[in-house]
Amino acid sequence: MPEVMGDNDMMLDQSLHVQFFESRGYLNTASMGLGPRSAIEAVQTALANWGSGSSDPSDFDVDIERARRAYARIAGADSDSVAIVSQVSVASGFVASSLPDGAIVLCAEEDFASLLFPFLADGRLDVRFVPLAELLDHIDPSVDLVAVSAVQSADGRVIDLSRLAEISTENGTRTYLDVSQAAGWLPIDAHRFDVTAGGAYKWLLSPRGSGFITIGSDADWLKPIYAGWYSGPDPWSSLYGPPLRLAEDARRFDVSPAWFDFVGAARSVELLADIGVEAINEHSVGLANRLRERMGLEPSNSAIVSLDTRRGDALAAAGIKASARAGRVRLSFYVYNTVDDVDRAADALLGE
Ligand SMILES: Cc1ncc(COP(=O)(O)O)c(C=O)c1O
């Protein structure tokens, strides 16, 4: 993997750029990814069919299964361990509700609210916070669940996923991993964690309201509290009345689908899965490290760069879209970005 993307390093296949309408200077995927043309056109067609009365709810099943299978390839999981979800906060609520009274939940104090709040809102739980840098050291047999983001939203720090899985297994601690800022560019091996959850509107380039969870092989402790008709073995046969009928695989945790979102998600996630997470990682981290080098920083393993700078305003003036987070400027690099984006951002930040 090139630590820094050089002028002449191979980029991802340049034909990829025709997949996007306008991505020049867009360094804000950590807030919201850019939808590819294929996804946007498919959603537009689905909306037109809706308006003309020519669509049927069951038409969307095929898109949902395409999205589920493509996500499995991205997450390093079997598709029968993937469920669809709407938001991370919903997934966190479902994990929190599955824990017994008094369960000890260990979290990082810098982590994203949608991961944390559902645990804090459940008065039955004993939620404990430590700095992210100390999280792995605090996992011991008394901890029932560790809940943490694979990549921090505020500054892009990446937790050591292998160590997290190993230490948790050694201590009999369950794991809940938020992959919202990771899935797409970071290899995850989701099967190593009890539950992972991520919204798809950032690095999975999908409409807001689509997302995925994965469950591990020992999932009997998880309560499908959001089960509905779509959680049945055949959703179209579980529309009415008792008894409770649930799919045997992870589809029992499916929430009722946001139809149009998954039309987009199917195309976007397939596009990314076809490129491959390793290639995306090399490209995105290589670009991020080119910026880090220009700013006099050591290389890192993240596609997100967080800078303490007073020149954030210069970025907008140079046509760069970034975001302000935790008093710093956050820039994120993805499949549609180029060395030109990096160099324009660096020139603006350095006043060159
Ligand atoms: C790590 C992380 N988790 C979750 C979210 C979004 O949460 P939700 O899907 O509940 O809106 C974000 C958004 O920035 C995030 O960075």
The ligand as an ORCA input file, in Angstrom:
! r2SCAN-3c Opt
* xyz 0 1
  C     -19.905      6.969     13.873
  C     -21.267      7.443     13.471
  N     -22.343      6.714     13.806
  C     -23.585      7.081     13.456
  C     -23.805      8.239     12.738
  C     -25.206      8.618     12.355
  O     -26.140      8.067     13.246
  P     -27.668      7.889     12.811
  O     -27.648      6.852     11.743
  O     -28.359      7.429     14.037
  O     -28.113      9.217     12.313
  C     -22.717      9.035     12.379
  C     -22.917     10.307     11.637
  O     -22.057     11.145     11.566
  C     -21.426      8.609     12.737
  O     -20.351      9.334     12.398
*
